[in-house]
Amino acid sequence: MRFRSDTMYVMRITGDDEQAKREVDNFINPEERYPVIATTSKLMTTGVDAQTCKLIVLDSNIRSMTEFKQIIGRGTRINEEYGKTFFAIMDFRNVTDLFADPAFDGDPVMVREVTGEDELTDQDIHPEEDQEIIDPETGRPVDFEEETPDEYPPPDIIQGGEIVSEPRQKIYVAGVDVSVLNERVQHLDANGNLITESLKDYTKKGILREFRSLDDFLTRWNGAHKKKAVIEELESQGIIPENLMSGVKKDLDVFDLICHIAWDMPALTRRERAENVKKRNYFMKYGEKARKVIDVLLDKYADEGIENIEDLAILRIEPFSQIGTPTEIVQIFGGREQYLHVIEELEHALYTAA
């Protein structure tokens, strides 16, 4: 594999990794061999000129049209000298549904080919004056003199509040059309009736459909090799608890958010969970260097959440890099498998009642 010839073939480039940030220029420079692949959260929205980017992989729930266009725009650069004449999108989150949003494009541009020998007519200069516009719904020319009602009656509401009449971004969740209106959700039920309910209630119903009880959820959560798998399973069913994070003052773990929304359980912040683990001195059985790594992992969990500490790539960034290389760090615990076992121990300690 080519990766073996250079450890920089694949790099994680994020704002908190100073070493990786220094490689941005090499990544976008067609003359540099490495890095070839970059995993990142916001790099492709910052206007970097990635001239030879041929593949964009989408694995986050992007709902902002502006952010989506910024990311896709990175792939539209053409550089024939280096063979860049196309790009592909690999979408794991149905983000490319935004292509179908009417807001993605403006009015269609009418193009008429004119050779150098042809004289320009008034229609070429002002095509909009004579151009017949076809209604895509009816297939007939649009009559702009025809009176159009100023308002359309809103659809029948089965339950909930008023519909906001401003145009909103359409979202497709698990095959269901959903419009997010502030903290309310509209969706069609099995009979085609429009249902309006709060985002919290919508999320709660989704969680309760997925898990029969709190015990069922705890069994699935504690039994998961990686908690990220449970979160992704929920997201694949259109259940995205993190959408409610903005309405929560505390920095909650996704675990606490789910338990609180669905079963009204008291919630702890990530920092409180991390401090509870430190107070119990559960990891005193490990040596000084190992405990230092565990303390940093707990701090990272408190700041960023459970998914990041499950990723071995986190060992490449500060302050882990001050302790040693990723290989040196896992060897502190006796090897890769032993290190991953410690991560499982750490997660068990985090989610055990204090």
C-alpha positions as CSV (number, residue, x, y, z in Angstrom):
1,M,0.0,0.0,0.0
2,R,1.2,3.5,-0.8
3,F,0.3,4.6,2.8
4,R,3.2,2.6,4.1
5,S,5.7,4.8,2.1
6,D,4.6,7.9,3.9
7,T,2.6,8.4,7.1
8,M,1.3,11.7,5.8
9,Y,-0.6,10.0,2.9
10,V,-3.8,10.4,5.0
11,M,-4.0,13.3,7.5
12,R,-6.6,14.7,9.9
13,I,-6.6,18.4,9.4
14,T,-8.5,20.3,12.1
15,G,-8.2,23.7,13.8
16,D,-6.9,22.3,17.0
17,D,-4.0,20.3,15.4
18,E,-1.1,22.7,14.7
19,Q,1.0,20.1,12.9
20,A,-1.8,19.2,10.5
21,K,-2.7,22.8,9.9
22,R,0.9,23.4,8.6
23,E,0.1,20.7,5.9
24,V,-2.8,22.6,4.4
25,D,-0.6,24.3,1.8
26,N,0.9,20.9,0.8
27,F,-2.5,19.4,0.5
28,I,-3.8,22.0,-1.9
29,N,-0.5,22.2,-3.9
30,P,-0.7,20.0,-7.0
31,E,3.1,19.6,-7.1
32,E,3.3,18.1,-3.6
33,R,2.8,14.4,-3.2
34,Y,1.5,14.3,0.3
35,P,-1.0,14.6,2.0
36,V,-3.3,12.8,-0.6
37,I,-6.4,12.4,1.7
38,A,-7.5,14.8,4.3
39,T,-10.2,14.1,6.9
40,T,-11.6,17.4,8.2
41,S,-14.7,19.1,9.5
42,K,-14.5,22.7,8.2
43,L,-11.4,22.9,5.9
44,M,-13.4,22.6,2.7
45,T,-15.6,25.6,3.7
46,T,-12.8,28.0,4.2
47,G,-12.1,28.9,0.6
48,V,-9.0,26.8,0.2
49,D,-8.0,26.4,-3.5
50,A,-7.9,22.6,-3.7
51,Q,-7.3,22.5,-7.5
52,T,-6.9,18.8,-7.9
53,C,-9.6,17.6,-5.4
54,K,-11.4,14.7,-7.3
55,L,-13.4,13.2,-4.4
56,I,-15.5,14.9,-1.7
57,V,-16.8,12.5,1.0
58,L,-19.8,13.9,3.0
59,D,-20.2,12.2,6.4
60,S,-21.9,15.0,8.5
61,N,-25.4,16.3,8.6
62,I,-25.0,19.5,6.6
63,R,-28.2,21.6,6.4
64,S,-26.8,25.0,5.5
65,M,-27.1,25.7,1.8
66,T,-24.1,28.1,2.0
67,E,-21.9,25.6,3.7
68,F,-22.9,22.9,1.2
69,K,-22.1,25.2,-1.8
70,Q,-18.8,26.1,-0.3
71,I,-17.8,22.4,0.1
72,I,-19.0,21.4,-3.4
73,G,-17.3,24.4,-4.8
74,R,-13.9,23.0,-3.8
75,G,-14.4,20.2,-6.3
76,T,-15.3,22.4,-9.2
77,R,-11.8,23.6,-9.8
78,I,-10.4,22.5,-13.2
79,N,-6.6,21.9,-13.7
80,E,-6.1,20.1,-17.0
81,E,-2.3,20.1,-16.5
82,Y,-2.7,17.7,-13.6
83,G,-5.6,15.7,-15.1
84,K,-8.3,17.3,-12.9
85,T,-11.3,17.6,-15.2
86,F,-14.0,16.1,-13.0
87,F,-14.9,15.4,-9.4
88,A,-17.1,12.9,-7.5
89,I,-19.2,13.2,-4.4
90,M,-19.6,10.2,-1.9
91,D,-22.5,11.1,0.3
92,F,-23.3,9.1,3.5
93,R,-25.8,11.6,4.9
94,N,-28.1,12.4,2.0
95,V,-26.7,15.9,2.0
96,T,-26.9,16.0,-1.8
97,D,-30.7,16.2,-1.4
98,L,-29.9,19.9,-1.3
99,F,-29.2,19.8,-5.0
100,A,-33.0,19.3,-5.4
101,D,-33.8,22.4,-3.3
102,P,-35.2,25.2,-5.5
103,A,-33.0,27.6,-3.6
104,F,-29.8,25.8,-4.9
105,D,-30.0,27.4,-8.3
106,G,-31.3,30.8,-9.5
107,D,-33.3,31.2,-12.7
108,P,-32.1,29.0,-15.5
109,V,-29.8,30.6,-18.0
110,M,-30.9,30.6,-21.6
111,V,-27.9,30.0,-23.9
112,R,-27.9,30.4,-27.7
113,E,-24.8,29.6,-29.6
114,V,-23.6,32.4,-31.8
115,T,-20.6,32.1,-34.2
116,G,-18.2,34.9,-35.0
117,E,-19.9,35.4,-38.4
118,D,-23.4,35.9,-37.0
119,E,-24.6,39.4,-36.3
120,L,-26.1,40.0,-32.8
121,T,-29.8,40.8,-32.8
122,D,-31.8,42.6,-30.2
123,Q,-33.0,39.2,-29.0
124,D,-29.4,38.1,-28.4
125,I,-28.7,41.2,-26.4
126,H,-32.1,41.3,-24.5
127,P,-33.4,37.7,-24.7
128,E,-35.6,38.1,-21.8
129,E,-37.9,40.5,-23.7
130,D,-39.0,37.8,-26.3
131,Q,-38.0,34.6,-24.5
132,E,-41.0,32.4,-23.8
133,I,-40.8,31.0,-20.2
134,I,-42.3,27.5,-19.9
135,D,-43.9,26.5,-16.6
136,P,-42.3,23.1,-15.6
137,E,-45.5,22.1,-13.8
138,T,-48.0,22.6,-16.6
139,G,-45.7,22.6,-19.7
140,R,-47.4,25.8,-20.9
141,P,-46.0,29.3,-21.5
142,V,-46.3,31.5,-18.4
143,D,-48.8,34.4,-18.8
144,F,-47.3,37.2,-16.6
145,E,-50.5,39.3,-17.1
146,E,-52.6,36.7,-15.5
147,E,-53.6,37.7,-12.0
148,T,-52.0,35.6,-9.2
149,P,-53.5,35.5,-5.7
150,D,-51.3,37.2,-3.1
151,E,-51.8,34.4,-0.6
152,Y,-52.5,30.7,-0.6
153,P,-54.6,29.1,2.1
154,P,-52.5,27.1,4.5
155,P,-52.9,23.3,4.6
156,D,-55.1,21.8,7.3
157,I,-53.4,21.4,10.6
158,I,-54.1,18.2,12.6
159,Q,-52.4,19.4,15.7
160,G,-49.9,22.0,16.8
161,G,-49.4,25.7,16.1
162,E,-49.5,28.0,13.1
163,I,-47.4,27.5,10.0
164,V,-44.7,30.1,9.3
165,S,-45.4,31.3,5.8
166,E,-41.8,32.3,5.0
167,P,-40.1,29.9,2.5
168,R,-38.0,27.3,4.4
169,Q,-35.4,24.8,3.5
170,K,-36.9,21.4,2.8
171,I,-35.2,18.5,4.6
172,Y,-35.7,14.8,4.0
173,V,-35.4,12.6,7.1
174,A,-35.8,8.8,6.8
175,G,-37.8,9.3,3.6
176,V,-40.2,11.8,5.2
177,D,-40.5,15.4,4.1
178,V,-39.8,17.6,7.2
179,S,-39.7,21.4,7.5
180,V,-38.0,22.8,10.6
181,L,-39.8,25.9,11.8
182,N,-37.9,27.4,14.7
183,E,-38.4,24.6,17.3
184,R,-41.3,22.9,15.6
185,V,-41.4,20.2,13.0
186,Q,-43.9,19.5,10.2
187,H,-44.2,16.1,8.6
188,L,-46.8,14.0,6.8
189,D,-48.3,11.0,8.6
190,A,-49.2,7.7,6.9
191,N,-52.6,9.2,5.8
192,G,-51.0,12.3,4.2
193,N,-52.1,14.6,7.0
194,L,-49.8,17.4,8.0
195,I,-48.6,17.0,11.6
196,T,-47.0,19.9,13.5
197,E,-45.2,19.3,16.7
198,S,-42.2,20.5,18.7
199,L,-38.8,19.4,17.7
200,K,-38.4,17.9,21.2
201,D,-41.6,15.9,20.9
202,Y,-40.6,14.7,17.4
203,T,-37.2,13.6,18.7
204,K,-38.7,11.9,21.7
205,K,-41.2,9.9,19.6
206,G,-38.3,8.8,17.4
207,I,-36.2,7.6,20.3
208,L,-39.1,5.7,21.8
209,R,-39.7,4.0,18.5
210,E,-36.1,2.8,18.4
211,F,-35.9,1.8,22.1
212,R,-38.7,0.1,23.9
213,S,-37.5,1.3,27.3
214,L,-34.7,3.0,29.2
215,D,-33.3,-0.4,30.0
216,D,-33.3,-1.3,26.3
217,F,-31.4,1.9,25.5
218,L,-28.9,1.3,28.3
219,T,-28.3,-2.2,27.1
220,R,-27.6,-1.1,23.6
221,W,-25.5,1.9,24.7
222,N,-23.4,-0.1,27.1
223,G,-23.0,-3.0,24.8
224,A,-21.8,-1.0,21.8
225,H,-18.1,-1.4,21.1
226,K,-18.2,2.3,20.0
227,K,-20.9,4.7,21.1
228,K,-20.6,6.4,17.8
229,A,-22.3,3.4,16.2
230,V,-25.5,4.0,18.4
231,I,-25.5,7.7,17.5
232,E,-25.1,6.9,13.8
233,E,-27.9,4.3,14.0
234,L,-30.2,7.0,15.4
235,E,-29.3,9.5,12.8
236,S,-30.0,6.9,10.0
237,Q,-33.6,6.8,11.4
238,G,-33.9,10.6,11.3
239,I,-33.3,11.0,15.0
240,I,-30.7,13.7,15.6
241,P,-30.7,14.6,19.3
242,E,-27.9,17.1,18.8
243,N,-30.3,19.4,17.0
244,L,-31.6,20.2,20.5
245,M,-28.2,21.1,21.9
246,S,-28.7,24.8,21.0
247,G,-31.6,24.9,23.4
248,V,-29.7,23.4,26.3
249,K,-27.6,25.6,28.5
250,K,-25.4,22.7,29.7
251,D,-22.7,20.9,27.7
252,L,-24.5,17.6,27.8
253,D,-23.3,14.2,26.5
254,V,-25.5,12.8,23.8
255,F,-26.2,10.0,26.3
256,D,-27.7,12.4,28.8
257,L,-29.6,14.3,26.2
258,I,-31.3,11.1,24.9
259,C,-32.2,9.9,28.5
260,H,-33.5,13.4,29.4
261,I,-35.6,13.9,26.3
262,A,-37.1,10.4,26.2
263,W,-37.4,9.4,29.9
264,D,-37.0,12.7,31.8
265,M,-33.8,11.5,33.5
266,P,-31.7,14.1,35.3
267,A,-28.8,15.1,33.1
268,L,-25.1,15.6,33.9
269,T,-22.7,17.8,31.9
270,R,-19.7,16.1,30.2
271,R,-17.5,17.9,32.7
272,E,-19.4,16.6,35.7
273,R,-19.2,13.0,34.3
274,A,-15.4,13.4,33.8
275,E,-14.9,14.9,37.3
276,N,-16.9,12.0,38.8
277,V,-14.5,9.5,37.2
278,K,-11.5,11.4,38.5
279,K,-12.9,11.5,42.1
280,R,-13.4,7.7,42.2
281,N,-9.7,7.1,41.5
282,Y,-10.7,4.1,39.4
283,F,-7.6,4.2,37.3
284,M,-5.0,4.3,40.2
285,K,-4.1,0.8,39.2
286,Y,-2.3,2.2,36.2
287,G,1.2,3.8,36.2
288,E,1.8,7.5,36.2
289,K,2.2,8.0,32.5
290,A,-0.9,5.9,31.8
291,R,-2.9,8.0,34.3
292,K,-1.7,11.2,32.6
293,V,-3.0,9.9,29.2
294,I,-6.3,9.0,30.8
295,D,-6.7,12.4,32.4
296,V,-6.1,14.0,29.0
297,L,-8.7,11.7,27.5
298,L,-11.2,12.7,30.2
299,D,-10.5,16.4,29.5
300,K,-11.0,15.8,25.7
301,Y,-14.3,14.0,26.5
302,A,-15.4,17.0,28.6
303,D,-14.6,19.5,25.9
304,E,-15.6,17.5,22.7
305,G,-17.7,14.4,23.6
306,I,-17.4,10.7,23.5
307,E,-16.9,10.2,19.7
308,N,-13.6,11.9,19.6
309,I,-11.9,9.8,22.3
310,E,-12.9,6.7,20.5
311,D,-10.8,7.7,17.5
312,L,-7.2,6.7,17.7
313,A,-6.3,9.8,15.5
314,I,-6.9,11.9,18.6
315,L,-3.5,10.8,19.8
316,R,-1.8,12.8,17.1
317,I,-2.9,16.2,18.4
318,E,-2.1,18.4,21.4
319,P,-1.6,17.7,24.3
320,F,-1.1,14.0,23.5
321,S,1.8,14.9,21.2
322,Q,3.6,16.3,24.3
323,I,3.4,12.8,25.9
324,G,4.7,10.9,22.9
325,T,3.8,9.6,19.4
326,P,0.6,7.6,19.0
327,T,2.7,4.4,18.9
328,E,4.5,5.4,22.1
329,I,1.3,6.2,23.9
330,V,-0.4,2.9,23.1
331,Q,2.7,1.1,24.2
332,I,2.4,2.7,27.6
333,F,-0.7,0.4,28.0
334,G,1.0,-2.6,26.4
335,G,-0.2,-2.2,22.9
336,R,-3.1,-1.3,20.7
337,E,-5.6,-3.9,22.0
338,Q,-4.8,-3.0,25.6
339,Y,-5.2,0.7,24.9
340,L,-8.6,0.1,23.3
341,H,-9.6,-1.9,26.3
342,V,-8.7,1.1,28.5
343,I,-11.0,3.2,26.3
344,E,-13.9,0.7,27.0
345,E,-13.1,0.9,30.7
346,L,-13.1,4.6,30.6
347,E,-16.5,4.7,28.9
348,H,-17.9,2.2,31.4
349,A,-16.7,4.5,34.2
350,L,-18.2,7.6,32.6
351,Y,-21.6,6.1,32.2
352,T,-21.7,4.3,35.6
353,A,-23.9,6.1,38.1
354,A,-21.8,8.2,40.6
